[in-house]
Amino acid sequence: VRLVESGGGLVQPGGALNLSCVGSGFSFDAYVMRWYRQAPGKERELVAGICVRGDTNYADSVKGRFTISRDNTKNTVYLQMNNLNPEDTAVYYCMVPGGSSWLFPADYFGQGTQVTVFS
């Protein structure tokens, strides 16, 4: 089982980034997928989630700016981030919730990708 994030980088306030997370070793289309982030000195927080059917949910802080989507043909979940601000600076992780199946007894995170918003 593997989750590999990409797409992070440096961006100025008001800019945009599109993160990708490719899953392998499991039936990607059968699982809820989520994006989390962790800023320096803060706890990891849920950013967005997408269920198998495509229903989505977002943290209040990113509603209207971020969009989560998935392409099951590519085993990939995306996070389109628009109108970024310095408070969005964090390491972003994709994640499969624990308890989804015997394969995921606990929450499973990728290695993360760094997003830095600077002026």
C-alpha positions in Angstrom: 0.0 0.0 0.0 1.3 3.4 -0.9 0.1 7.0 -1.2 2.4 9.5 -3.0 1.6 13.2 -2.9 3.0 15.8 -5.3 2.4 19.3 -6.5 3.4 21.3 -3.5 5.7 24.3 -3.8 6.2 28.0 -3.2 3.4 30.5 -4.2 2.5 34.1 -3.5 -0.7 35.0 -1.7 -3.6 34.8 -4.1 -1.9 32.1 -6.1 -3.0 28.5 -6.8 -1.6 25.0 -6.6 -3.0 21.6 -7.6 -1.9 18.7 -5.4 -2.1 15.1 -6.5 -2.0 11.9 -4.6 -1.6 8.6 -6.3 -2.6 5.4 -4.5 -1.3 1.9 -5.1 -1.6 -1.5 -3.6 -5.3 -1.3 -2.9 -8.7 -0.8 -4.6 -8.6 3.0 -4.8 -12.1 3.4 -6.0 -13.5 1.6 -2.9 -12.2 4.0 -0.4 -12.9 7.5 1.0 -10.0 9.7 0.5 -9.0 12.8 2.5 -6.5 15.6 2.5 -5.0 16.8 5.8 -2.4 19.5 6.6 -0.1 20.2 9.4 1.4 23.7 9.9 4.5 24.2 12.1 3.7 23.9 15.8 0.1 23.0 15.1 -1.9 19.7 15.0 -2.7 18.0 11.8 -6.2 19.1 10.6 -8.7 17.8 8.1 -8.8 19.9 4.9 -11.2 18.0 2.6 -12.7 14.6 2.0 -14.3 12.8 -0.9 -16.4 9.6 -0.7 -16.6 6.8 -3.2 -19.6 8.3 -4.9 -17.9 11.7 -5.1 -19.6 13.6 -2.3 -17.3 16.1 -0.7 -16.8 18.0 2.5 -14.4 20.8 3.5 -13.0 22.6 6.5 -14.6 26.0 6.9 -11.3 27.7 6.4 -11.0 26.4 2.8 -14.6 26.4 1.6 -14.9 28.3 -1.6 -11.2 28.2 -2.3 -10.2 24.5 -2.4 -11.7 21.7 -4.4 -11.2 18.0 -3.9 -11.8 15.6 -6.7 -10.8 12.1 -7.7 -10.1 10.1 -10.9 -10.5 6.5 -10.1 -9.1 5.5 -13.5 -5.8 7.0 -12.4 -6.0 6.1 -8.7 -5.6 9.7 -8.0 -7.1 12.3 -5.7 -6.6 16.0 -6.3 -6.7 19.1 -4.2 -7.1 22.3 -6.3 -6.2 25.2 -4.0 -7.0 28.7 -5.2 -6.6 32.1 -3.6 -3.9 30.8 -1.2 -2.9 32.8 1.8 0.0 32.5 4.3 -2.2 30.6 6.7 -2.4 27.8 4.2 1.3 27.1 4.6 1.7 23.5 5.8 2.6 20.0 4.8 -0.3 18.5 3.0 -1.0 14.8 3.3 -3.5 12.5 1.6 -5.0 9.8 3.8 -7.2 6.7 3.9 -9.3 6.5 7.0 -8.6 3.7 9.5 -11.2 1.0 9.9 -12.1 1.2 6.2 -11.1 -2.5 5.8 -8.7 -5.0 7.2 -6.1 -3.4 4.9 -6.4 -0.1 6.9 -6.7 -0.9 10.6 -5.5 2.7 11.3 -5.4 6.0 9.4 -2.9 5.7 6.6 -1.0 8.8 5.4 1.3 9.5 2.6 4.7 11.2 3.1 3.3 14.7 2.5 4.1 17.6 0.2 5.1 21.1 1.4 3.0 24.1 0.5 4.5 27.5 1.3 2.6 30.7 0.7 4.8 33.8 1.0 4.7 37.4 0.2 
